[in-house]
Amino acid sequence: MSFPTAHDLIARLEAGETTARQAAEASLATIERQNPQLNALLAVTAEQALADADAADARRQAGKPLSRLDGVPIAVKDNMCTRGVPTTCASRILENFRPPYDATAVRKLREAGAVLLGKANLDEFAMGSSNEFSAFGPARNPWNPECVPGGSSGGSAVAVASGMVPWSLGSDTGGSIRQPASFCGVVGMKPTYGRVSRYGLVAFASSLDQIGPFAQTVEDAALLLETIAGHDPLDSTSSTVDVPKYSETVRNGSLKGLKIGRPVEFFDVQGVDPEVTAALNAALDKAASEGAEIIDVHMPIATEYAVSAYYIIAAAEASSNLARYDGAHYGFRAPDTADIVEMFSKSRAQGFGAEVKRRIMLGTFVLSAETFDAYYVRAQKARTLIQRDYREALEKVDVIAAPTAPTAAFPLGSKLEDPVQMYLADIFTLSLNLAGYCGLSLPVGRTSAGLPIGLQLFGGAFEETRLLQAAWQVEQVVK
Amino acid sequence: MSETVRLDRVEEITLDRVRHVALLARLELGEEEAVRFSRELTGIMTHINKLGELDLEGVEPTSHAIPTANVFREDTARPGLSNDEGLANAPEKDEGCFKVPQII
């Protein structure tokens, strides 16, 4: 499957060979054809999109486009606030919620002239690895609709992989961009914590959440990232580090002398599909034949303990963040309750799905007085050691290469009954969020069943330029 | 307090414990659901107990991966949501206020 990239579309818009209106209409036609089966988008904003596209065409006609991507269609994960447009987090509890403001990343897209086509499906409140925990049905993998697209940003990945839009936004708390990118055969990037404002991103785990791009190419991801990145007074954790023009330098790297770390322990994990390992090794061999140096590095704690530390920290933060859904101010309220505590308990019981409840329970448990030191503080200390694994490895190499997921996309329903098995699907992605650094997944091959396989690359804090350059180089040799 | 939980053995999350946590989380649980959570949380905690193997003596906890400092903004008035906008998503409202069941 191959569709025009955002850069292809931009070139044609700039040359006057097509219009934003035509691009939006083509997107809407693909959505109409594909979405009933794939369920990638929960809302399609057709009317507004066409109006926005016409406005973009008028600006370009007048020689005053807002940016290079003025008029290019996009989809946004449905946990980012869009003013007046339903933002459900794929949860019954927010089914009818219409935010009174835009998330900062969405505002920046609008200011650049991007045309919002719709809101993408996800696991409820971004909690899940398969998109099966959406209250509105799972998105499906375009390479095999009987398989999951990955999660939680499954809809955002599917929308790009099926050609509905050239690119999209997702959010990544423990792999929720990179893992579905791997499963759907597209590029997905988690920027450094603080690179993109979280204002208006519905909070799941505030110390881990980060918004990032999905695209068909590394170059598109670079352009989309530079559009949404930057300091925001409305998010005090957003960084003041300057945002380079990633898209202008993305081709400037070289494989000659590039040091790629290969974390020995990641490749030793049991249960990794040999086809995944083979595809990764083949990609690294190609990079090496072009002059890259593949160097063994060690990240034992990031491999062995990330799942445990992550599920304590993420669940703890989630249980606290989701306390706001109480049926009082917005969202679902259970009918006919006698008093306010019953209103809270019933609204939450009826409004949240199974996985969200599981994480709220887990988080409340680890934060309760008797267990706080044993679990939560211990997990935070383990986090320190996990970050040290990354820091020390990155002192020796430019980027680190790893599998994105142990397997290609798995069949719908195959992990639903066993939460621990589902959590282990994220074993290679979780640690990056705990470390706070940047990473991405790019497609490097396919299984014998034809399902995409992703390679993950990690970079240091605010080293997105180098990461994207390395990824672009690898992308060229695996083409 | 840390003495009450040991990571060198698997702690069963009993039904009573599940009900207590559900109360803290303001989450009404049915009987079947409580039984399921007891089983699932025990399974998850069994895996998580792996952290007990790590020597964490003298290791500082990390709450934020990227160092951050508290940020104060200028204390100046700026436009916010109007009353109508603020109430637009309210499940129930009355005279410009959120309406909820009786509290006291």
HADDOCK unambig.tbl for C-alpha pairs under 7 A between the chains (distance, minus, plus):
assign (segid A and resid 97 and name CA) (segid B and resid 89 and name CA) 6.26 0.50 0.50
assign (segid A and resid 98 and name CA) (segid B and resid 89 and name CA) 6.96 0.50 0.50
assign (segid A and resid 100 and name CA) (segid B and resid 85 and name CA) 6.58 0.50 0.50
assign (segid A and resid 193 and name CA) (segid B and resid 66 and name CA) 6.76 0.50 0.50
assign (segid A and resid 207 and name CA) (segid B and resid 64 and name CA) 5.76 0.50 0.50
assign (segid A and resid 236 and name CA) (segid B and resid 71 and name CA) 6.18 0.50 0.50
assign (segid A and resid 237 and name CA) (segid B and resid 68 and name CA) 6.57 0.50 0.50
assign (segid A and resid 305 and name CA) (segid B and resid 51 and name CA) 6.52 0.50 0.50
assign (segid A and resid 308 and name CA) (segid B and resid 47 and name CA) 6.88 0.50 0.50
assign (segid A and resid 308 and name CA) (segid B and resid 48 and name CA) 4.38 0.50 0.50
assign (segid A and resid 308 and name CA) (segid B and resid 50 and name CA) 6.91 0.50 0.50
assign (segid A and resid 308 and name CA) (segid B and resid 51 and name CA) 6.60 0.50 0.50
assign (segid A and resid 328 and name CA) (segid B and resid 91 and name CA) 6.91 0.50 0.50
assign (segid A and resid 328 and name CA) (segid B and resid 98 and name CA) 6.98 0.50 0.50
assign (segid A and resid 328 and name CA) (segid B and resid 100 and name CA) 6.45 0.50 0.50
assign (segid A and resid 329 and name CA) (segid B and resid 90 and name CA) 4.98 0.50 0.50
assign (segid A and resid 329 and name CA) (segid B and resid 91 and name CA) 6.80 0.50 0.50
assign (segid A and resid 329 and name CA) (segid B and resid 98 and name CA) 6.42 0.50 0.50
assign (segid A and resid 330 and name CA) (segid B and resid 89 and name CA) 4.82 0.50 0.50
assign (segid A and resid 330 and name CA) (segid B and resid 90 and name CA) 4.58 0.50 0.50
assign (segid A and resid 330 and name CA) (segid B and resid 91 and name CA) 5.94 0.50 0.50
assign (segid A and resid 331 and name CA) (segid B and resid 89 and name CA) 6.82 0.50 0.50
assign (segid A and resid 331 and name CA) (segid B and resid 91 and name CA) 6.76 0.50 0.50
assign (segid A and resid 332 and name CA) (segid B and resid 91 and name CA) 6.93 0.50 0.50
assign (segid A and resid 333 and name CA) (segid B and resid 91 and name CA) 6.33 0.50 0.50
assign (segid A and resid 338 and name CA) (segid B and resid 101 and name CA) 6.75 0.50 0.50
assign (segid A and resid 339 and name CA) (segid B and resid 101 and name CA) 5.24 0.50 0.50
assign (segid A and resid 339 and name CA) (segid B and resid 102 and name CA) 5.51 0.50 0.50
assign (segid A and resid 339 and name CA) (segid B and resid 103 and name CA) 6.23 0.50 0.50
assign (segid A and resid 340 and name CA) (segid B and resid 100 and name CA) 6.78 0.50 0.50
assign (segid A and resid 340 and name CA) (segid B and resid 101 and name CA) 5.38 0.50 0.50
assign (segid A and resid 340 and name CA) (segid B and resid 102 and name CA) 6.39 0.50 0.50
assign (segid A and resid 340 and name CA) (segid B and resid 103 and name CA) 5.73 0.50 0.50
assign (segid A and resid 344 and name CA) (segid B and resid 26 and name CA) 6.24 0.50 0.50
assign (segid A and resid 345 and name CA) (segid B and resid 26 and name CA) 4.60 0.50 0.50
assign (segid A and resid 345 and name CA) (segid B and resid 27 and name CA) 4.51 0.50 0.50
assign (segid A and resid 345 and name CA) (segid B and resid 28 and name CA) 4.95 0.50 0.50
assign (segid A and resid 346 and name CA) (segid B and resid 27 and name CA) 6.87 0.50 0.50
assign (segid A and resid 346 and name CA) (segid B and resid 28 and name CA) 5.77 0.50 0.50
assign (segid A and resid 348 and name CA) (segid B and resid 27 and name CA) 5.83 0.50 0.50
assign (segid A and resid 349 and name CA) (segid B and resid 27 and name CA) 5.38 0.50 0.50
assign (segid A and resid 349 and name CA) (segid B and resid 28 and name CA) 5.35 0.50 0.50
assign (segid A and resid 349 and name CA) (segid B and resid 29 and name CA) 6.92 0.50 0.50
assign (segid A and resid 361 and name CA) (segid B and resid 21 and name CA) 6.51 0.50 0.50
assign (segid A and resid 361 and name CA) (segid B and resid 22 and name CA) 6.56 0.50 0.50
assign (segid A and resid 361 and name CA) (segid B and resid 25 and name CA) 6.99 0.50 0.50
assign (segid A and resid 362 and name CA) (segid B and resid 41 and name CA) 6.79 0.50 0.50
assign (segid A and resid 364 and name CA) (segid B and resid 21 and name CA) 6.35 0.50 0.50
assign (segid A and resid 364 and name CA) (segid B and resid 25 and name CA) 6.40 0.50 0.50
assign (segid A and resid 365 and name CA) (segid B and resid 21 and name CA) 5.98 0.50 0.50
assign (segid A and resid 370 and name CA) (segid B and resid 1 and name CA) 5.84 0.50 0.50
assign (segid A and resid 370 and name CA) (segid B and resid 2 and name CA) 6.78 0.50 0.50
assign (segid A and resid 370 and name CA) (segid B and resid 4 and name CA) 6.34 0.50 0.50
assign (segid A and resid 371 and name CA) (segid B and resid 2 and name CA) 6.65 0.50 0.50
assign (segid A and resid 371 and name CA) (segid B and resid 5 and name CA) 6.18 0.50 0.50
assign (segid A and resid 373 and name CA) (segid B and resid 2 and name CA) 5.40 0.50 0.50
assign (segid A and resid 374 and name CA) (segid B and resid 2 and name CA) 5.45 0.50 0.50
assign (segid A and resid 374 and name CA) (segid B and resid 5 and name CA) 6.22 0.50 0.50
assign (segid A and resid 377 and name CA) (segid B and resid 61 and name CA) 6.52 0.50 0.50
assign (segid A and resid 380 and name CA) (segid B and resid 61 and name CA) 4.59 0.50 0.50
assign (segid A and resid 380 and name CA) (segid B and resid 62 and name CA) 5.06 0.50 0.50
assign (segid A and resid 380 and name CA) (segid B and resid 63 and name CA) 6.32 0.50 0.50
assign (segid A and resid 381 and name CA) (segid B and resid 56 and name CA) 6.61 0.50 0.50
assign (segid A and resid 381 and name CA) (segid B and resid 59 and name CA) 5.86 0.50 0.50
assign (segid A and resid 381 and name CA) (segid B and resid 60 and name CA) 5.74 0.50 0.50
assign (segid A and resid 381 and name CA) (segid B and resid 61 and name CA) 4.02 0.50 0.50
assign (segid A and resid 381 and name CA) (segid B and resid 62 and name CA) 6.14 0.50 0.50
assign (segid A and resid 383 and name CA) (segid B and resid 62 and name CA) 6.08 0.50 0.50
assign (segid A and resid 384 and name CA) (segid B and resid 60 and name CA) 6.87 0.50 0.50
assign (segid A and resid 384 and name CA) (segid B and resid 61 and name CA) 6.14 0.50 0.50
assign (segid A and resid 384 and name CA) (segid B and resid 62 and name CA) 5.42 0.50 0.50
assign (segid A and resid 420 and name CA) (segid B and resid 44 and name CA) 6.11 0.50 0.50
assign (segid A and resid 434 and name CA) (segid B and resid 65 and name CA) 6.67 0.50 0.50
assign (segid A and resid 435 and name CA) (segid B and resid 65 and name CA) 5.61 0.50 0.50
assign (segid A and resid 436 and name CA) (segid B and resid 65 and name CA) 5.03 0.50 0.50
assign (segid A and resid 436 and name CA) (segid B and resid 66 and name CA) 6.27 0.50 0.50
